[in-house]
Amino acid sequence: MTTEKIDGISVTTKANVYFDGKCVSHGITYPDGTKKSVGVVLPSTLTFNTGAPEIMECVAGACEYKLQGSDAWLRSGPGEKFSIPGNSSFDIRVTEAYHYICHFG
C-alpha cells in the first residue's frame, strides 16, 4: 500500500537539493525521534552513497535502481520498496518524476 499522508511529524522546511536540483527532499522527524526524508527525483541517472542502511519507498512515479556490486537494473513503482545497505551506494534511473520516502535504518 502506498503511503499518501504522514500525520504528527515535524518537517525541516529548507529543502535538501542534490545533483543541481535533480533530487529535492525534506527531512521529517516523528515524535519518537525517527528520521526520514520525503522527496522527488526528476528524470536523470544518479548515484547515491549511503551511510546508514536505507529503504526507498515509491509513492508515485517509478525508477530503476542498481545496487553497488550488481549489474542488474530492477524496477520500483508505487507501493514498492527497495533496501540499500549502509556504507554502500546505488544508481537510480528515472524517466518520470519519482516521488519517494527514504527510511533510514
ABEGO torsion letter per residue (X at the ends): XBBABBBGBBBBABBBBBGGGABBBBBBBBAAGBBBBBBBBBBEBBBBBBABBBBBBBABEBBBBBBBGBABBBBBBBGBBBBBBBGBBBBBBBABBBBBBBBBX
